[in-house]
Each structure stands twice: as C-alpha cells, then as structure tokens.
C-alpha cells in the first residue's frame, strides 16, 4: 500500500527542485508526484525565484506582467512507505514544510 507525503514550498523553483530530486535520486515515478497551489488561487509561490527573476533583478524590464504570487505551493508524492523518510528529507532540503 502506498503512502502520500506532502510538503508546502515558498517558490515554484523549490517545489520543482524537490520533485526533480525525488525523480532523479530516488527513482520515484514522476506521475506519482503532483505540484499544486495550496489555496484555490493559481500561484507561482510567495517569492520570486528562477525565471521570475531577470538578470538577477526581481523587477522585470522587458516583459509584461508579473508572476502570480498568491500563496505557497504543495507537493504531494505517492510512494511506498519504505521511501517516506527519503521523500521527507528531499522536501526539507529544498525548504519544504510538512503539510
């Protein structure tokens, strides 16, 4: 029987890095992992990061709009119970907080 492990993240980049770590390091099937906003609103997290920052600056100068920063993101991983500690550790490495 599988177990669902969940954590919330401040940025989409952190959430995606945690997912990549699960897939590449622990060989967890990508289809068993989901990223979603915590609230009903669509969100890219609560802080700008990665592609949201242009040339190391938070403010974009040559693009329209800004990232939708409406709340945290949740990552859910459905895994075998034997992998639960590894998943929780990977989440924590990228700033995930148990959900």
N, C-alpha and C positions, 0 to 999 in steps of 0.2 A: 504494500500500500504506500502511496506517495504522500509527501508532506509539503504543505505550502509555507514557504518562508517569505516574509515581506519586510521591506525597509523603505523609508522615505529619504529623499535627497533634495538638496537646495538647488542644484543645477541639472539640466538635461545632460551636460557633459559628464558629470559624476555618475549619474544613473547609467549612461551608456558605457562608461568605462567599467563599471561593476558588471554589467551584462557581458561585455567582451571578456572580462576576466573569468567569469563562470564558464563561458563557451570554450575559450582557448585553453585555460589552465586546468579546468575540472571536467572538460568534455561533456558539459550539460547541453542537451539539445536546445537550440535557440527557440524552437517552438514551445518550449516549456517555460519560457521567461516572457513576462509582459511589463511594459512601461506605460503608466497612465497617470493623469493628473490626480491629485488627492481629492480635490473638490470637483464640483460639477463643471467648473470653468476650464476651458482649454488653457494650458500653461506650458511654458518652457522652463519653469522653476521660479525661484525667488531672486536669483542673482544672475547677472550676465556672465557668460563664460564661453570659451571656444569660439565658434563662428559668430557669436553675438558681439564679440569684441573685434574691432577692426584696427589693425596696425598697433595693437596694444592699448588702444583707447576704448573706453566704454561708449563714447558717443560716436555714432556713425556719421560720416560726412557726405557720402555719395550714394546713399540708399534711402529708400522710402520706408517709413515706419520703424518700429522698434519691436523687440521680442515681446511676446505676451507673457509678462511676469506676474502671474496671478496667484501662484502658490507652489507648494512643493510637489514633487513627483514621487510616485510609488512604484517600486519594482517588486513583482511577485515571481517567485521561482517555485515550480512544482518539481520536487526532487525525491529521490529515495532517502529515507531517514538517515542512512549512513553518511550522506553528503551534507546534512544540515549544518554541522559545525563549520565546514569549509565555505558554505554559502554565506553564513552569518559573518565569518571572518572577511570574506571578499567584500561584502556590503560595508562593513566597518572601515576597511582600508580606503574606500572611496567616500567616506563621510556619511554613509547610510545610518539611519537611526531606526531601531526596531519599530515596526508598525503594528 
